[in-house]
Amino acid sequence: MRRRVFAEFALLDAREVIPAPERLSWEEAACIPIVFVVVHDALFVSGQLRAGETVLVTAAPSGVGVATLLLAKHLGAKVIGTSRSAAKLERLKAHGLDVAIVTGSQGFGEAISPVIGEGRVDMVVDNIGADVLAPCLKALAVGGRFATIGRMSSVTKGELDVDLLAERRLHLYGVSNRLRTSAQRAESARRFAADLLPALGDGRLRPVIDRCFPLDQIAAAGAWLEADKHVGKVVIRI
């Protein structure tokens, strides 16, 4: 039988691999890199998320959004998720989503403000972009952290209220694996493995697979993603 490894973690420079736990199926193992590593960086390393804190994750049904939900709940945090789809958010409640906010028919700020209020969230994990920056920062409590990971919208530049930034002692940071060196990726993978591999191995953590497609239906998989009907990861089976 072929050795099961997380392919993204085949760290040639470090001459090491991180094995996938036997409990995971091949399809589940394929869902781990690289999204779980990036979210681990956002929550555990840069964000220092603690049990009892509250996380707001935008575009919660996305691959990064679902991974954020799973890892934040694993840490014992409360999770508030946003989406334009009420049906998708309903599906996420089975995975621990505490509060669902539908943002489809009104502005983002107008949708979250009545539910969250101002200054009550400890961390934001944003997958949308600069057009939700202002309302997300207003939602953050003193010492809050804002992690930008995805940019689903076309808006990449926005205004930053530096008074709010200073008064609440906010921390803003970007999370990306794209420009990291091999050594940095290796260290990130090691930290991920130390923190989360036991939970993946004993079943406390399992990735959410929306749908699996055989390789000869890769065009259908692309169409499914384009239709924006998925919750979690879409996997190609080889």
C-alpha positions as CSV (number, residue, x, y, z in Angstrom):
1,M,0.0,0.0,0.0
2,R,1.3,3.5,-0.8
3,R,2.5,5.5,2.1
4,R,-0.1,8.1,3.1
5,V,1.3,11.6,3.5
6,F,0.0,15.1,3.3
7,A,1.5,16.0,-0.1
8,E,1.8,19.7,0.6
9,F,4.0,18.8,3.6
10,A,6.5,16.7,1.5
11,L,9.2,19.2,2.6
12,L,12.1,18.4,0.3
13,D,14.4,21.0,1.9
14,A,13.7,19.7,5.3
15,R,13.9,16.0,4.1
16,E,10.8,15.0,6.0
17,V,7.1,14.2,5.5
18,I,4.2,14.3,7.8
19,P,2.1,11.2,7.6
20,A,-1.7,11.3,7.3
21,P,-3.5,9.6,10.2
22,E,-4.9,6.2,9.2
23,R,-8.3,7.2,10.5
24,L,-8.7,9.7,7.7
25,S,-9.8,8.5,4.3
26,W,-7.7,9.4,1.2
27,E,-10.3,12.1,0.4
28,E,-10.3,13.5,3.9
29,A,-6.5,13.6,3.9
30,A,-6.5,15.5,0.7
31,C,-8.6,18.3,2.3
32,I,-6.0,19.1,5.0
33,P,-3.2,20.8,3.0
34,I,-3.0,23.6,2.7
35,V,-6.2,25.2,4.1
36,F,-5.8,23.7,7.6
37,V,-2.2,24.9,7.9
38,V,-3.1,28.4,6.9
39,V,-6.0,28.5,9.3
40,H,-3.8,27.1,12.1
41,D,-1.4,29.9,11.4
42,A,-4.2,32.5,11.6
43,L,-5.8,31.1,14.8
44,F,-3.1,29.4,16.8
45,V,0.2,31.1,15.8
46,S,-0.7,34.7,14.9
47,G,-4.0,35.0,16.5
48,Q,-3.3,33.2,19.8
49,L,-7.0,32.3,20.0
50,R,-8.1,31.0,23.4
51,A,-11.0,29.0,24.8
52,G,-14.1,31.2,25.5
53,E,-13.2,33.9,23.0
54,T,-15.5,34.7,20.0
55,V,-14.5,34.5,16.4
56,L,-16.4,36.1,13.5
57,V,-15.7,34.3,10.2
58,T,-16.9,35.8,6.9
59,A,-17.9,33.6,4.0
60,A,-18.2,30.7,6.6
61,P,-19.2,28.0,4.1
62,S,-16.0,28.4,2.1
63,G,-13.1,26.0,2.5
64,V,-11.2,28.4,4.7
65,G,-14.4,29.4,6.5
66,V,-15.3,25.8,7.5
67,A,-11.7,25.0,8.5
68,T,-11.8,28.2,10.7
69,L,-15.1,26.9,12.3
70,L,-13.6,23.5,13.0
71,L,-10.4,24.7,14.5
72,A,-11.9,27.5,16.5
73,K,-14.5,25.1,18.0
74,H,-11.6,22.6,18.7
75,L,-10.0,25.4,20.8
76,G,-13.2,26.0,22.7
77,A,-14.1,29.3,21.0
78,K,-17.6,30.6,20.0
79,V,-18.0,31.1,16.3
80,I,-20.2,33.5,14.4
81,G,-20.4,32.9,10.7
82,T,-21.7,35.0,7.8
83,S,-22.9,34.0,4.4
84,R,-25.4,35.1,1.7
85,S,-27.0,31.7,2.0
86,A,-29.2,30.8,4.9
87,A,-29.2,27.1,3.8
88,K,-25.4,26.9,3.9
89,L,-25.3,28.4,7.4
90,E,-27.9,25.9,8.5
91,R,-25.7,23.1,7.4
92,L,-22.8,24.5,9.4
93,K,-24.7,24.3,12.7
94,A,-24.2,20.6,12.6
95,H,-20.4,21.4,12.8
96,G,-20.7,23.7,15.8
97,L,-21.6,27.1,14.3
98,D,-23.0,29.1,17.2
99,V,-24.5,32.1,15.5
100,A,-25.5,32.5,11.8
101,I,-25.8,35.8,10.0
102,V,-27.3,36.0,6.5
103,T,-25.9,38.9,4.6
104,G,-27.6,38.5,1.3
105,S,-30.3,41.2,1.0
106,Q,-28.6,44.1,2.8
107,G,-25.2,45.6,3.4
108,F,-22.7,43.6,5.4
109,G,-22.4,46.1,8.2
110,E,-26.2,46.4,8.4
111,A,-26.5,42.6,8.6
112,I,-24.0,42.0,11.4
113,S,-24.5,45.1,13.6
114,P,-27.9,44.1,15.1
115,V,-26.6,40.6,15.9
116,I,-23.1,41.4,17.1
117,G,-23.2,45.0,18.2
118,E,-19.9,46.9,18.5
119,G,-16.7,45.9,20.2
120,R,-17.7,42.3,21.2
121,V,-15.7,40.0,19.0
122,D,-12.2,38.8,19.9
123,M,-11.1,37.8,16.4
124,V,-12.2,38.2,12.8
125,V,-11.1,35.8,10.0
126,D,-12.0,37.5,6.8
127,N,-12.4,35.7,3.5
128,I,-14.1,38.5,1.5
129,G,-11.9,41.6,1.2
130,A,-11.6,45.3,1.9
131,D,-15.3,46.1,1.4
132,V,-16.1,44.4,4.8
133,L,-13.1,45.8,6.6
134,A,-14.8,48.7,8.4
135,P,-17.7,46.8,9.9
136,C,-15.4,43.9,10.9
137,L,-13.1,46.3,12.8
138,K,-16.0,47.9,14.5
139,A,-17.1,44.5,15.8
140,L,-13.7,43.9,17.4
141,A,-13.2,44.3,21.1
142,V,-10.2,45.9,22.8
143,G,-7.2,43.8,21.9
144,G,-9.1,42.2,19.0
145,R,-7.3,40.5,16.1
146,F,-8.2,40.7,12.4
147,A,-6.8,38.1,10.0
148,T,-7.3,38.6,6.3
149,I,-7.0,35.3,4.3
150,G,-9.3,35.3,1.3
151,R,-10.3,38.1,-1.1
152,M,-13.5,36.8,-2.7
153,S,-14.6,40.3,-3.7
154,S,-12.9,42.5,-6.2
155,V,-12.3,45.2,-3.6
156,T,-8.7,45.1,-2.3
157,K,-8.3,48.6,-0.9
158,G,-10.3,50.3,1.8
159,E,-10.2,53.0,4.4
160,L,-8.7,52.2,7.8
161,D,-9.9,54.1,10.9
162,V,-6.6,54.6,12.7
163,D,-8.3,56.1,15.7
164,L,-10.3,52.9,16.2
165,L,-7.1,50.9,15.6
166,A,-5.3,52.7,18.3
167,E,-8.1,53.1,20.8
168,R,-8.9,49.4,20.8
169,R,-5.3,48.2,20.4
170,L,-6.3,46.1,17.4
171,H,-3.9,43.7,15.6
172,L,-4.3,43.4,11.8
173,Y,-2.3,40.7,9.9
174,G,-2.3,38.9,6.7
175,V,-2.1,35.1,6.3
176,S,-0.7,33.5,3.2
177,N,1.6,30.6,2.3
178,R,2.4,31.8,-1.2
179,L,5.6,33.8,-0.6
180,R,7.0,31.8,2.3
181,T,10.4,30.1,2.0
182,S,10.7,26.4,2.2
183,A,12.1,26.7,5.7
184,Q,9.2,28.8,6.8
185,R,6.7,26.3,5.3
186,A,8.5,23.5,7.0
187,E,8.2,25.2,10.4
188,S,4.6,26.0,9.8
189,A,3.9,22.4,9.0
190,R,5.7,21.2,12.1
191,R,3.7,23.5,14.3
192,F,0.5,22.4,12.7
193,A,1.4,18.7,13.2
194,A,2.3,19.2,16.8
195,D,-1.0,21.0,17.6
196,L,-3.5,19.2,15.5
197,L,-2.3,15.8,14.2
198,P,-3.4,14.1,17.4
199,A,-7.0,15.4,17.0
200,L,-7.0,14.4,13.4
201,G,-5.8,11.0,14.3
202,D,-8.4,10.2,17.0
203,G,-11.4,11.7,15.2
204,R,-11.9,14.9,17.2
205,L,-11.2,16.8,14.0
206,R,-12.5,15.8,10.6
207,P,-12.5,17.9,7.5
208,V,-15.9,18.6,5.9
209,I,-16.2,17.2,2.3
210,D,-19.1,18.7,0.3
211,R,-18.7,16.4,-2.7
212,C,-16.2,14.0,-4.4
213,F,-15.8,13.9,-8.2
214,P,-13.9,11.2,-10.2
215,L,-11.0,12.6,-12.3
216,D,-13.0,12.2,-15.5
217,Q,-15.6,14.6,-14.1
218,I,-13.2,17.4,-13.3
219,A,-15.2,19.8,-15.4
220,A,-18.3,19.0,-13.4
221,A,-16.3,19.7,-10.2
222,G,-15.3,23.1,-11.6
223,A,-18.9,23.9,-12.5
224,W,-20.1,22.9,-9.0
225,L,-17.6,25.3,-7.5
226,E,-18.5,28.1,-9.9
227,A,-22.2,27.5,-9.0
228,D,-21.2,28.3,-5.4
229,K,-23.3,25.5,-4.0
230,H,-20.6,23.8,-1.9
231,V,-20.1,23.9,1.9
232,G,-16.5,22.8,2.7
233,K,-14.2,21.1,0.3
234,V,-14.7,19.6,-3.2
235,V,-12.4,16.7,-3.8
236,I,-11.2,15.1,-7.0
237,R,-10.8,11.3,-6.7
238,I,-7.9,9.9,-8.7
